Amino acid sequence: MPDWQKSTFSGGGDGNECIEVARDKSDLLLRESDAPDDILALTPEALSALISHATHSDATRKAV
């Protein structure tokens, strides 16, 4: 079982509005604390690209 860490951007407390990350052999794992069974496995390069895209000022964002 991976050792999950809450993102520092998620704020304090034990709420269910957190992004968590863990390492599994060669992949990095992401999940939302309110949906812990839904896990996204990414290579370090793919996670870097995802973060870069999500934080880039020109990124296209659509409401879900």
Backbone as CSV, one residue per row, in Angstrom:
resi,resn,N_x,N_y,N_z,CA_x,CA_y,CA_z,C_x,C_y,C_z
1,MET,0.847,-1.177,0.000,0.000,0.000,0.000,0.896,1.245,0.000
2,PRO,0.641,2.184,-0.919,1.475,3.388,-0.991,1.301,4.290,0.230
3,ASP,2.338,5.062,0.509,2.304,6.053,1.574,1.852,7.382,0.960
4,TRP,0.598,7.753,1.171,0.015,8.935,0.554,0.372,10.198,1.335
5,GLN,0.654,11.279,0.598,0.918,12.579,1.190,-0.065,13.583,0.617
6,LYS,-0.594,14.436,1.501,-1.526,15.468,1.062,-0.738,16.633,0.484
7,SER,-1.236,17.212,-0.587,-0.603,18.373,-1.192,-0.567,19.535,-0.212
8,THR,0.526,20.291,-0.233,0.623,21.470,0.625,-0.353,22.553,0.187
9,PHE,-0.856,22.478,-1.025,-1.826,23.453,-1.518,-3.244,23.130,-1.076
10,SER,-3.452,21.989,-0.427,-4.787,21.578,-0.015,-5.241,22.239,1.273
11,GLY,-4.366,22.930,1.966,-4.743,23.582,3.211,-4.664,22.621,4.380
12,GLY,-5.013,23.101,5.538,-4.929,22.289,6.745,-6.171,21.453,6.978
13,GLY,-6.133,20.695,8.040,-7.285,19.883,8.428,-7.335,18.549,7.728
14,ASP,-8.354,17.788,8.083,-8.522,16.442,7.528,-9.701,16.381,6.572
15,GLY,-9.990,17.490,5.891,-11.126,17.528,4.976,-10.948,16.618,3.784
16,ASN,-12.006,16.482,3.007,-11.990,15.614,1.835,-11.828,16.403,0.544
17,GLU,-11.172,17.555,0.590,-10.944,18.357,-0.601,-9.447,18.473,-0.845
18,CYS,-8.778,17.351,-0.905,-7.316,17.327,-0.987,-6.854,16.479,-2.159
19,ILE,-5.741,16.885,-2.732,-5.042,16.053,-3.706,-3.917,15.363,-2.952
20,GLU,-3.791,14.066,-3.159,-2.753,13.288,-2.486,-1.844,12.660,-3.528
21,VAL,-0.583,12.487,-3.169,0.403,11.911,-4.077,1.167,10.809,-3.347
22,ALA,1.584,9.801,-4.093,2.389,8.706,-3.548,3.296,8.192,-4.668
23,ARG,4.302,7.421,-4.296,5.215,6.816,-5.277,4.980,5.306,-5.287
24,ASP,4.973,4.732,-6.488,4.818,3.288,-6.655,5.817,2.822,-7.708
25,LYS,6.934,2.279,-7.267,8.033,1.840,-8.150,8.458,2.980,-9.067
26,SER,8.081,2.969,-10.334,8.532,4.004,-11.266,7.487,5.085,-11.531
27,ASP,6.283,4.929,-10.991,5.205,5.879,-11.237,4.925,6.749,-10.016
28,LEU,4.322,7.895,-10.276,3.767,8.736,-9.221,2.257,8.586,-9.293
29,LEU,1.625,8.481,-8.151,0.189,8.242,-8.079,-0.509,9.484,-7.553
30,LEU,-1.633,9.831,-8.150,-2.456,10.955,-7.712,-3.860,10.457,-7.421
31,ARG,-4.473,11.057,-6.402,-5.877,10.758,-6.124,-6.481,11.940,-5.377
32,GLU,-7.791,12.012,-5.392,-8.511,12.983,-4.580,-8.922,12.270,-3.303
33,SER,-8.818,12.959,-2.183,-9.107,12.303,-0.916,-10.565,11.876,-0.798
34,ASP,-11.468,12.535,-1.517,-12.869,12.123,-1.445,-13.195,10.972,-2.401
35,ALA,-12.223,10.548,-3.218,-12.383,9.399,-4.121,-11.096,8.577,-4.102
36,PRO,-10.739,7.990,-2.956,-9.432,7.340,-2.804,-9.216,6.114,-3.682
37,ASP,-10.264,5.545,-4.240,-10.100,4.368,-5.098,-9.818,4.737,-6.549
38,ASP,-9.994,6.007,-6.902,-9.716,6.493,-8.254,-8.296,7.054,-8.270
39,ILE,-7.364,6.283,-8.815,-5.950,6.624,-8.761,-5.417,6.802,-10.180
40,LEU,-4.688,7.897,-10.382,-4.046,8.186,-11.652,-2.554,7.921,-11.506
41,ALA,-2.018,7.014,-12.309,-0.587,6.683,-12.277,0.100,7.411,-13.421
42,LEU,1.146,8.174,-13.086,1.872,8.972,-14.072,3.376,8.789,-13.906
43,THR,4.094,8.881,-15.007,5.547,8.943,-14.899,5.894,10.319,-14.335
44,PRO,7.067,10.480,-13.755,7.453,11.813,-13.270,7.379,12.879,-14.370
45,GLU,7.756,12.524,-15.594,7.703,13.472,-16.705,6.267,13.863,-17.033
46,ALA,5.353,12.896,-17.012,3.952,13.183,-17.308,3.329,14.054,-16.214
47,LEU,3.677,13.794,-14.957,3.159,14.623,-13.863,3.680,16.045,-13.992
48,SER,4.947,16.194,-14.337,5.521,17.523,-14.538,4.791,18.266,-15.652
49,ALA,4.509,17.580,-16.747,3.779,18.197,-17.857,2.364,18.577,-17.448
50,LEU,1.694,17.732,-16.677,0.341,18.021,-16.202,0.330,19.263,-15.318
51,ILE,1.259,19.334,-14.380,1.336,20.490,-13.481,1.667,21.751,-14.273
52,SER,2.594,21.642,-15.203,2.968,22.790,-16.019,1.773,23.303,-16.813
53,HIS,1.036,22.391,-17.413,-0.135,22.789,-18.196,-1.218,23.404,-17.302
54,ALA,-1.447,22.798,-16.159,-2.513,23.273,-15.263,-2.199,24.637,-14.656
55,THR,-0.929,24.956,-14.510,-0.553,26.217,-13.874,-0.126,27.286,-14.868
56,HIS,-0.068,26.953,-16.142,0.340,27.920,-17.158,-0.766,28.948,-17.348
57,SER,-0.413,30.197,-17.438,-1.408,31.258,-17.527,-2.256,31.177,-18.792
58,ASP,-1.775,30.544,-19.824,-2.528,30.433,-21.084,-3.303,29.124,-21.189
59,ALA,-3.295,28.334,-20.137,-3.981,27.032,-20.185,-5.479,27.240,-20.369
60,THR,-6.067,26.427,-21.207,-7.510,26.481,-21.417,-8.170,25.666,-20.321
61,ARG,-9.074,26.302,-19.614,-9.758,25.626,-18.519,-11.251,25.620,-18.808
62,LYS,-11.856,24.472,-18.635,-13.297,24.325,-18.838,-13.914,23.876,-17.529
63,ALA,-15.059,24.439,-17.205,-15.774,24.020,-16.000,-16.323,22.621,-16.216
64,VAL,-16.230,21.816,-15.189,-16.716,20.429,-15.266,-18.063,20.342,-14.600
